[in-house]
Amino acid sequence: MQDELLCDFAARYIWWKTVDAALAYPERIVAQVMNLGTFTDIGRLLTVWPTEVLRPLLMQAEPGWFTERSWAFWQLYLGLVPVNGTPPPLPHRRLPEHA
């Protein structure tokens, strides 16, 4: 079931790559669904990937994978911040400083 769901999600949420190319990075597919997914697709995702899998994925997300809104939602939903807490900043790229 997980493989079928990944293929479906890859085709619809990683539209700029072929399904085979997207499947090389399953964590990116899951993150894209977490960020842009419909209510139905989020429900499908949560039936296959437990919070124990989604927590580290969120904590290791790369810059650009999440919007501020979805980042805050998932931080709260996955219990990484308390209800009235402030989520950590979004991941961001660090550019090298000039010498």
N, CA, C and O atoms as a printed pandas DataFrame, in Angstrom:
     atom_number atom_name residue_name chain_id  residue_number  x_coord  y_coord  z_coord
0              1         N          MET        A               1    0.824   -1.202    0.000
1              2        CA          MET        A               1    0.000    0.000    0.000
2              3         C          MET        A               1    0.864    1.260    0.000
3              4         O          MET        A               1    0.562    2.229   -0.697
4              5         N          GLN        A               2    1.945    1.240    0.789
5              6        CA          GLN        A               2    2.810    2.417    0.869
6              7         C          GLN        A               2    3.425    2.742   -0.497
7              8         O          GLN        A               2    3.488    3.908   -0.886
8              9         N          ASP        A               3    3.874    1.724   -1.218
9             10        CA          ASP        A               3    4.479    1.950   -2.533
10            11         C          ASP        A               3    3.470    2.512   -3.530
11            12         O          ASP        A               3    3.789    3.420   -4.297
12            13         N          GLU        A               4    2.253    1.969   -3.517
13            14        CA          GLU        A               4    1.206    2.464   -4.414
14            15         C          GLU        A               4    0.879    3.917   -4.113
15            16         O          GLU        A               4    0.716    4.730   -5.023
16            17         N          LEU        A               5    0.786    4.232   -2.837
17            18        CA          LEU        A               5    0.473    5.594   -2.428
18            19         C          LEU        A               5    1.599    6.550   -2.814
19            20         O          LEU        A               5    1.342    7.658   -3.284
20            21         N          LEU        A               6    2.840    6.123   -2.616
21            22        CA          LEU        A               6    3.981    6.957   -3.015
22            23         C          LEU        A               6    3.952    7.239   -4.513
23            24         O          LEU        A               6    4.212    8.367   -4.934
24            25         N          CYS        A               7    3.643    6.237   -5.315
25            26        CA          CYS        A               7    3.560    6.436   -6.769
26            27         C          CYS        A               7    2.469    7.439   -7.123
27            28         O          CYS        A               7    2.677    8.327   -7.950
28            29         N          ASP        A               8    1.318    7.296   -6.500
29            30        CA          ASP        A               8    0.218    8.225   -6.745
30            31         C          ASP        A               8    0.612    9.642   -6.334
31            32         O          ASP        A               8    0.409   10.591   -7.090
32            33         N          PHE        A               9    1.173    9.780   -5.140
33            34        CA          PHE        A               9    1.588   11.098   -4.663
34            35         C          PHE        A               9    2.695   11.681   -5.535
35            36         O          PHE        A               9    2.691   12.877   -5.826
36            37         N          ALA        A              10    3.634   10.852   -5.950
37            38        CA          ALA        A              10    4.743   11.335   -6.789
38            39         C          ALA        A              10    4.212   11.922   -8.090
39            40         O          ALA        A              10    4.659   12.982   -8.529
40            41         N          ALA        A              11    3.265   11.237   -8.700
41            42        CA          ALA        A              11    2.707   11.706   -9.972
42            43         C          ALA        A              11    1.980   13.041   -9.815
43            44         O          ALA        A              11    2.007   13.870  -10.724
44            45         N          ARG        A              12    1.342   13.249   -8.686
45            46        CA          ARG        A              12    0.528   14.452   -8.510
46            47         C          ARG        A              12    1.215   15.600   -7.776
47            48         O          ARG        A              12    0.875   16.762   -7.994
48            49         N          TYR        A              13    2.180   15.286   -6.905
49            50        CA          TYR        A              13    2.783   16.338   -6.084
50            51         C          TYR        A              13    4.231   16.660   -6.448
51            52         O          TYR        A              13    4.759   17.686   -6.021
52            53         N          ILE        A              14    4.867   15.811   -7.219
53            54        CA          ILE        A              14    6.225   16.101   -7.709
54            55         C          ILE        A              14    6.123   16.123   -9.238
55            56         O          ILE        A              14    6.742   15.314   -9.930
56            57         N          TRP        A              15    5.335   17.059   -9.739
57            58        CA          TRP        A              15    4.976   17.106  -11.150
58            59         C          TRP        A              15    6.151   17.440  -12.068
59            60         O          TRP        A              15    6.083   17.166  -13.266
60            61         N          TRP        A              16    7.215   18.019  -11.542
61            62        CA          TRP        A              16    8.345   18.429  -12.375
62            63         C          TRP        A              16    9.332   17.290  -12.635
63            64         O          TRP        A              16   10.303   17.465  -13.371
64            65         N          LYS        A              17    9.086   16.121  -12.030
65            66        CA          LYS        A              17    9.954   14.960  -12.248
66            67         C          LYS        A              17    9.102   13.783  -12.700
67            68         O          LYS        A              17    7.884   13.772  -12.525
68            69         N          THR        A              18    9.763   12.800  -13.280
69            70        CA          THR        A              18    9.053   11.560  -13.576
70            71         C          THR        A              18    8.776   10.858  -12.244
71            72         O          THR        A              18    9.419   11.146  -11.235
72            73         N          VAL        A              19    7.828    9.953  -12.255
73            74        CA          VAL        A              19    7.516    9.202  -11.037
74            75         C          VAL        A              19    8.751    8.443  -10.561
75            76         O          VAL        A              19    9.057    8.437   -9.369
76            77         N          ASP        A              20    9.455    7.809  -11.485
77            78        CA          ASP        A              20   10.655    7.050  -11.100
78            79         C          ASP        A              20   11.711    7.945  -10.465
79            80         O          ASP        A              20   12.331    7.559   -9.474
80            81         N          ALA        A              21   11.923    9.126  -11.018
81            82        CA          ALA        A              21   12.909   10.052  -10.447
82            83         C          ALA        A              21   12.462   10.522   -9.067
83            84         O          ALA        A              21   13.281   10.635   -8.155
84            85         N          ALA        A              22   11.181   10.793   -8.909
85            86        CA          ALA        A              22   10.660   11.246   -7.612
86            87         C          ALA        A              22   10.763   10.146   -6.559
87            88         O          ALA        A              22   11.040   10.428   -5.394
88            89         N          LEU        A              23   10.542    8.904   -6.959
89            90        CA          LEU        A              23   10.575    7.789   -6.007
90            91         C          LEU        A              23   11.956    7.571   -5.393
91            92         O          LEU        A              23   12.079    6.885   -4.378
92            93         N          ALA        A              24   12.977    8.136   -5.989
93            94        CA          ALA        A              24   14.322    8.040   -5.412
94            95         C          ALA        A              24   14.422    8.835   -4.113
95            96         O          ALA        A              24   15.351    8.635   -3.331
96            97         N          TYR        A              25   13.466    9.736   -3.883
97            98        CA          TYR        A              25   13.464   10.592   -2.689
98            99         C          TYR        A              25   12.090   10.544   -2.017
99           100         O          TYR        A              25   11.356   11.532   -2.048
100          101         N          PRO        A              26   11.737    9.414   -1.413
101          102        CA          PRO        A              26   10.396    9.279   -0.831
102          103         C          PRO        A              26   10.100   10.321    0.243
103          104         O          PRO        A              26    8.955   10.752    0.383
104          105         N          GLU        A              27   11.123   10.736    1.010
105          106        CA          GLU        A              27   10.882   11.739    2.046
106          107         C          GLU        A              27   10.450   13.069    1.430
107          108         O          GLU        A              27    9.685   13.812    2.045
108          109         N          ARG        A              28   10.925   13.374    0.237
109          110        CA          ARG        A              28   10.519   14.609   -0.439
110          111         C          ARG        A              28    9.067   14.521   -0.875
111          112         O          ARG        A              28    8.330   15.504   -0.789
112          113         N          ILE        A              29    8.653   13.358   -1.340
113          114        CA          ILE        A              29    7.258   13.165   -1.742
114          115         C          ILE        A              29    6.346   13.361   -0.537
115          116         O          ILE        A              29    5.357   14.090   -0.614
116          117         N          VAL        A              30    6.678   12.714    0.568
117          118        CA          VAL        A              30    5.855   12.821    1.781
118          119         C          VAL        A              30    5.808   14.271    2.255
119          120         O          VAL        A              30    4.743   14.765    2.626
120          121         N          ALA        A              31    6.943   14.950    2.248
121          122        CA          ALA        A              31    6.976   16.355    2.673
122          123         C          ALA        A              31    6.111   17.224    1.767
123          124         O          ALA        A              31    5.436   18.138    2.241
124          125         N          GLN        A              32    6.128   16.944    0.474
125          126        CA          GLN        A              32    5.328   17.735   -0.462
126          127         C          GLN        A              32    3.838   17.540   -0.192
127          128         O          GLN        A              32    3.061   18.491   -0.276
128          129         N          VAL        A              33    3.442   16.322    0.128
129          130        CA          VAL        A              33    2.038   16.072    0.472
130          131         C          VAL        A              33    1.700   16.768    1.787
131          132         O          VAL        A              33    0.625   17.354    1.919
132          133         N          MET        A              34    2.604   16.709    2.756
133          134        CA          MET        A              34    2.374   17.407    4.025
134          135         C          MET        A              34    2.215   18.910    3.791
135          136         O          MET        A              34    1.433   19.565    4.481
136          137         N          ASN        A              35    2.931   19.443    2.849
137          138        CA          ASN        A              35    2.901   20.878    2.586
138          139         C          ASN        A              35    1.713   21.300    1.726
139          140         O          ASN        A              35    1.076   22.314    2.012
140          141         N          LEU        A              36    1.407   20.541    0.685
141          142        CA          LEU        A              36    0.401   20.955   -0.294
142          143         C          LEU        A              36   -0.819   20.048   -0.378
143          144         O          LEU        A              36   -1.757   20.342   -1.118
144          145         N          GLY        A              37   -0.818   18.958    0.366
145          146        CA          GLY        A              37   -1.843   17.934    0.207
146          147         C          GLY        A              37   -3.262   18.378    0.508
147          148         O          GLY        A              37   -3.504   19.256    1.336
148          149         N          THR        A              38   -4.192   17.743   -0.192
149          150        CA          THR        A              38   -5.605   17.951    0.098
150          151         C          THR        A              38   -5.944   17.271    1.424
151          152         O          THR        A              38   -5.166   16.465    1.936
152          153         N          PHE        A              39   -7.090   17.599    1.964
153          154        CA          PHE        A              39   -7.545   16.975    3.208
154          155         C          PHE        A              39   -7.575   15.454    3.045
155          156         O          PHE        A              39   -7.143   14.720    3.934
156          157         N          THR        A              40   -8.082   14.993    1.919
157          158        CA          THR        A              40   -8.167   13.556    1.648
158          159         C          THR        A              40   -6.785   12.922    1.575
159          160         O          THR        A              40   -6.554   11.860    2.153
160          161         N          ASP        A              41   -5.868   13.569    0.867
161          162        CA          ASP        A              41   -4.520   13.007    0.738
162          163         C          ASP        A              41   -3.767   13.011    2.064
163          164         O          ASP        A              41   -2.999   12.089    2.339
164          165         N          ILE        A              42   -3.976   14.028    2.882
165          166        CA          ILE        A              42   -3.354   14.041    4.214
166          167         C          ILE        A              42   -3.884   12.853    5.022
167          168         O          ILE        A              42   -3.120   12.182    5.715
168          169         N          GLY        A              43   -5.182   12.596    4.933
169          170        CA          GLY        A              43   -5.763   11.441    5.617
170          171         C          GLY        A              43   -5.156   10.138    5.133
171          172         O          GLY        A              43   -4.852    9.256    5.935
172          173         N          ARG        A              44   -4.979   10.011    3.831
173          174        CA          ARG        A              44   -4.354    8.811    3.262
174          175         C          ARG        A              44   -2.922    8.681    3.752
175          176         O          ARG        A              44   -2.475    7.589    4.103
176          177         N          LEU        A              45   -2.207    9.791    3.777
177          178        CA          LEU        A              45   -0.815    9.798    4.240
178          179         C          LEU        A              45   -0.731    9.318    5.685
179          180         O          LEU        A              45    0.117    8.491    6.022
180          181         N          LEU        A              46   -1.609    9.837    6.534
181          182        CA          LEU        A              46   -1.563    9.511    7.960
182          183         C          LEU        A              46   -1.962    8.066    8.258
183          184         O          LEU        A              46   -1.629    7.546    9.323
184          185         N          THR        A              47   -2.666    7.411    7.341
185          186        CA          THR        A              47   -2.999    6.000    7.566
186          187         C          THR        A              47   -1.804    5.091    7.290
187          188         O          THR        A              47   -1.772    3.950    7.753
188          189         N          VAL        A              48   -0.823    5.589    6.538
189          190        CA          VAL        A              48    0.323    4.767    6.150
190          191         C          VAL        A              48    1.601    5.162    6.888
191          192         O          VAL        A              48    2.396    4.296    7.253
192          193         N          TRP        A              49    1.802    6.449    7.107
193          194        CA          TRP        A              49    3.014    6.927    7.780
194          195         C          TRP        A              49    2.663    7.410    9.180
195          196         O          TRP        A              49    1.953    8.404    9.330
196          197         N          PRO        A              50    3.151    6.719   10.210
197          198        CA          PRO        A              50    2.853    7.128   11.591
198          199         C          PRO        A              50    3.631    8.393   11.964
199          200         O          PRO        A              50    4.596    8.774   11.301
200          201         N          THR        A              51    3.182    9.019   13.033
201          202        CA          THR        A              51    3.844   10.247   13.480
202          203         C          THR        A              51    5.312   10.008   13.809
203          204         O          THR        A              51    6.125   10.924   13.684
204          205         N          GLU        A              52    5.665    8.799   14.224
205          206        CA          GLU        A              52    7.064    8.493   14.540
206          207         C          GLU        A              52    7.953    8.607   13.303
207          208         O          GLU        A              52    9.154    8.852   13.423
208          209         N          VAL        A              53    7.375    8.431   12.126
209          210        CA          VAL        A              53    8.117    8.580   10.872
210          211         C          VAL        A              53    8.094   10.041   10.416
211          212         O          VAL        A              53    9.086   10.553    9.897
212          213         N          LEU        A              54    6.963   10.699   10.615
213          214        CA          LEU        A              54    6.818   12.076   10.137
214          215         C          LEU        A              54    7.616   13.079   10.968
215          216         O          LEU        A              54    8.091   14.082   10.435
216          217         N          ARG        A              55    7.767   12.822   12.258
217          218        CA          ARG        A              55    8.533   13.754   13.111
218          219         C          ARG        A              55    9.953   13.970   12.605
219          220         O          ARG        A              55   10.339   15.113   12.360
220          221         N          PRO        A              56   10.756   12.897   12.438
221          222        CA          PRO        A              56   12.120   13.126   11.952
222          223         C          PRO        A              56   12.158   13.734   10.549
223          224         O          PRO        A              56   13.057   14.512   10.231
224          225         N          LEU        A              57   11.182   13.378    9.714
225          226        CA          LEU        A              57   11.130   13.964    8.381
226          227         C          LEU        A              57   10.978   15.481    8.487
227          228         O          LEU        A              57   11.657   16.228    7.782
228          229         N          LEU        A              58   10.099   15.927    9.357
229          230        CA          LEU        A              58    9.893   17.366    9.535
230          231         C          LEU        A              58   11.138   18.022   10.120
231          232         O          LEU        A              58   11.529   19.107    9.690
232          233         N          MET        A              59   11.754   17.377   11.085
233          234        CA          MET        A              59   12.924   17.968   11.740
234          235         C          MET        A              59   14.135   18.026   10.804
235          236         O          MET        A              59   15.042   18.832   11.014
236          237         N          GLN        A              60   14.152   17.178    9.778
237          238        CA          GLN        A              60   15.269   17.159    8.832
238          239         C          GLN        A              60   14.891   17.759    7.478
239          240         O          GLN        A              60   15.606   17.575    6.493
240          241         N          ALA        A              61   13.775   18.471    7.433
241          242        CA          ALA        A              61   13.310   19.053    6.171
242          243         C          ALA        A              61   14.329   20.034    5.610
243          244         O          ALA        A              61   15.029   20.727    6.348
244          245         N          GLU        A              62   14.391   20.072    4.311
245          246        CA          GLU        A              62   15.293   20.992    3.638
246          247         C          GLU        A              62   14.594   22.328    3.404
247          248         O          GLU        A              62   13.365   22.395    3.389
248          249         N          PRO        A              63   15.375   23.385    3.221
249          250        CA          PRO        A              63   14.784   24.693    2.923
250          251         C          PRO        A              63   13.880   24.614    1.694
251          252         O          PRO        A              63   14.227   23.984    0.695
252          253         N          GLY        A              64   12.729   25.254    1.782
253          254        CA          GLY        A              64   11.791   25.296    0.669
254          255         C          GLY        A              64   10.764   24.184    0.651
255          256         O          GLY        A              64    9.848   24.210   -0.171
256          257         N          TRP        A              65   10.891   23.214    1.528
257          258        CA          TRP        A              65    9.947   22.105    1.527
258          259         C          TRP        A              65    8.604   22.481    2.137
259          260         O          TRP        A              65    7.585   21.893    1.777
260          261         N          PHE        A              66    8.577   23.438    3.043
261          262        CA          PHE        A              66    7.344   23.792    3.750
262          263         C          PHE        A              66    7.116   25.294    3.712
263          264         O          PHE        A              66    8.058   26.086    3.731
264          265         N          THR        A              67    5.848   25.665    3.660
265          266        CA          THR        A              67    5.483   27.060    3.859
266          267         C          THR        A              67    5.439   27.311    5.361
267          268         O          THR        A              67    5.420   26.371    6.156
268          269         N          GLU        A              68    5.423   28.561    5.737
269          270        CA          GLU        A              68    5.355   28.887    7.160
270          271         C          GLU        A              68    4.107   28.286    7.813
271          272         O          GLU        A              68    4.159   27.773    8.931
272          273         N          ARG        A              69    3.007   28.358    7.105
273          274        CA          ARG        A              69    1.736   27.856    7.644
274          275         C          ARG        A              69    1.759   26.340    7.859
275          276         O          ARG        A              69    1.385   25.860    8.929
276          277         N          SER        A              70    2.195   25.592    6.850
277          278        CA          SER        A              70    2.208   24.133    7.010
278          279         C          SER        A              70    3.279   23.708    8.011
279          280         O          SER        A              70    3.093   22.731    8.736
280          281         N          TRP        A              71    4.395   24.431    8.057
281          282        CA          TRP        A              71    5.451   24.166    9.036
282          283         C          TRP        A              71    4.886   24.286   10.451
283          284         O          TRP        A              71    5.094   23.400   11.280
284          285         N          ALA        A              72    4.181   25.367   10.726
285          286        CA          ALA        A              72    3.603   25.584   12.056
286          287         C          ALA        A              72    2.563   24.507   12.371
287          288         O          ALA        A              72    2.529   23.982   13.484
288          289         N          PHE        A              73    1.715   24.178   11.389
289          290        CA          PHE        A              73    0.694   23.154   11.604
290          291         C          PHE        A              73    1.324   21.819   11.987
291          292         O          PHE        A              73    0.935   21.211   12.984
292          293         N          TRP        A              74    2.292   21.365   11.200
293          294        CA          TRP        A              74    2.880   20.053   11.456
294          295         C          TRP        A              74    3.698   20.030   12.732
295          296         O          TRP        A              74    3.740   19.003   13.409
296          297         N          GLN        A              75    4.345   21.121   13.079
297          298        CA          GLN        A              75    5.064   21.189   14.354
298          299         C          GLN        A              75    4.087   20.939   15.507
299          300         O          GLN        A              75    4.391   20.196   16.440
300          301         N          LEU        A              76    2.921   21.565   15.430
301          302        CA          LEU        A              76    1.898   21.399   16.468
302          303         C          LEU        A              76    1.272   20.002   16.398
303          304         O          LEU        A              76    1.167   19.317   17.415
304          305         N          TYR        A              77    0.862   19.585   15.211
305          306        CA          TYR        A              77    0.187   18.298   15.041
306          307         C          TYR        A              77    1.058   17.136   15.514
307          308         O          TYR        A              77    0.558   16.191   16.126
308          309         N          LEU        A              78    2.337   17.205   15.236
309          310        CA          LEU        A              78    3.249   16.113   15.594
310          311         C          LEU        A              78    3.791   16.236   17.011
311          312         O          LEU        A              78    4.635   15.442   17.427
312          313         N          GLY        A              79    3.310   17.226   17.752
313          314        CA          GLY        A              79    3.697   17.372   19.152
314          315         C          GLY        A              79    5.108   17.887   19.363
315          316         O          GLY        A              79    5.706   17.652   20.413
316          317         N          LEU        A              80    5.643   18.585   18.377
317          318        CA          LEU        A              80    6.995   19.115   18.502
318          319         C          LEU        A              80    7.024   20.472   19.203
319          320         O          LEU        A              80    8.075   20.912   19.668
320          321         N          VAL        A              81    5.872   21.130   19.277
321          322        CA          VAL        A              81    5.742   22.374   20.050
322          323         C          VAL        A              81    4.445   22.291   20.845
323          324         O          VAL        A              81    3.494   21.648   20.398
324          325         N          PRO        A              82    4.386   22.927   22.014
325          326        CA          PRO        A              82    3.139   22.933   22.778
326          327         C          PRO        A              82    2.075   23.778   22.075
327          328         O          PRO        A              82    2.380   24.567   21.181
328          329         N          VAL        A              83    0.833   23.598   22.494
329          330        CA          VAL        A              83   -0.300   24.261   21.849
330          331         C          VAL        A              83   -0.093   25.767   21.712
331          332         O          VAL        A              83   -0.354   26.315   20.641
332          333         N          ASN        A              84    0.352   26.433   22.724
333          334        CA          ASN        A              84    0.547   27.881   22.640
334          335         C          ASN        A              84    1.996   28.254   22.348
335          336         O          ASN        A              84    2.379   29.417   22.476
336          337         N          GLY        A              85    2.793   27.277   21.961
337          338        CA          GLY        A              85    4.210   27.521   21.704
338          339         C          GLY        A              85    4.461   28.108   20.325
339          340         O          GLY        A              85    3.573   28.148   19.473
340          341         N          THR        A              86    5.654   28.549   20.133
341          342        CA          THR        A              86    6.088   29.099   18.852
342          343         C          THR        A              86    6.954   28.058   18.147
343          344         O          THR        A              86    7.923   27.564   18.723
344          345         N          PRO        A              87    6.611   27.726   16.911
345          346        CA          PRO        A              87    7.425   26.742   16.198
346          347         C          PRO        A              87    8.810   27.308   15.896
347          348         O          PRO        A              87    8.984   28.524   15.826
348          349         N          PRO        A              88    9.782   26.437   15.718
349          350        CA          PRO        A              88   11.114   26.917   15.344
350          351         C          PRO        A              88   11.061   27.550   13.956
351          352         O          PRO        A              88   10.112   27.328   13.204
352          353         N          PRO        A              89   12.071   28.329   13.623
353          354        CA          PRO        A              89   12.082   28.930   12.281
354          355         C          PRO        A              89   12.154   27.860   11.192
355          356         O          PRO        A              89   12.663   26.759   11.404
356          357         N          LEU        A              90   11.640   28.213   10.048
357          358        CA          LEU        A              90   11.745   27.328    8.886
358          359         C          LEU        A              90   13.213   27.067    8.556
359          360         O          LEU        A              90   14.065   27.923    8.796
360          361         N          PRO        A              91   13.509   25.900    8.012
361          362        CA          PRO        A              91   14.879   25.678    7.540
362          363         C          PRO        A              91   15.228   26.722    6.475
363          364         O          PRO        A              91   14.374   27.110    5.677
364          365         N          HIS        A              92   16.455   27.163    6.466
365          366        CA          HIS        A              92   16.864   28.139    5.452
366          367         C          HIS        A              92   18.273   27.824    4.963
367          368         O          HIS        A              92   19.066   27.167    5.638
368          369         N          ARG        A              93   18.542   28.312    3.783
369          370        CA          ARG        A              93   19.856   28.088    3.180
370          371         C          ARG        A              93   20.870   29.039    3.790
371          372         O          ARG        A              93   20.569   30.199    4.067
372          373         N          ARG        A              94   22.048   28.541    3.988
373          374        CA          ARG        A              94   23.143   29.383    4.473
374          375         C          ARG        A              94   24.116   29.594    3.312
375          376         O          ARG        A              94   24.631   28.641    2.727
376          377         N          LEU        A              95   24.345   30.835    3.005
377          378        CA          LEU        A              95   25.296   31.161    1.951
378          379         C          LEU        A              95   26.659   31.404    2.574
379          380         O          LEU        A              95   26.750   31.969    3.664
380          381         N          PRO        A              96   27.711   30.988    1.900
381          382        CA          PRO        A              96   29.045   31.219    2.466
382          383         C          PRO        A              96   29.351   32.715    2.515
383          384         O          PRO        A              96   28.977   33.478    1.624
384          385         N          GLU        A              97   30.026   33.095    3.559
385          386        CA          GLU        A              97   30.420   34.498    3.685
386          387         C          GLU        A              97   31.675   34.730    2.858
387          388         O          GLU        A              97   32.500   33.834    2.680
388          389         N          HIS        A              98   31.797   35.959    2.355
389          390        CA          HIS        A              98   32.996   36.306    1.580
390          391         C          HIS        A              98   34.151   36.546    2.531
391          392         O          HIS        A              98   33.972   37.133    3.598
392          393         N          ALA        A              99   35.317   36.101    2.154
393          394        CA          ALA        A              99   36.508   36.250    3.011
394          395         C          ALA        A              99   37.074   37.650    2.937
395          396         O          ALA        A              99   38.073   37.948    3.593
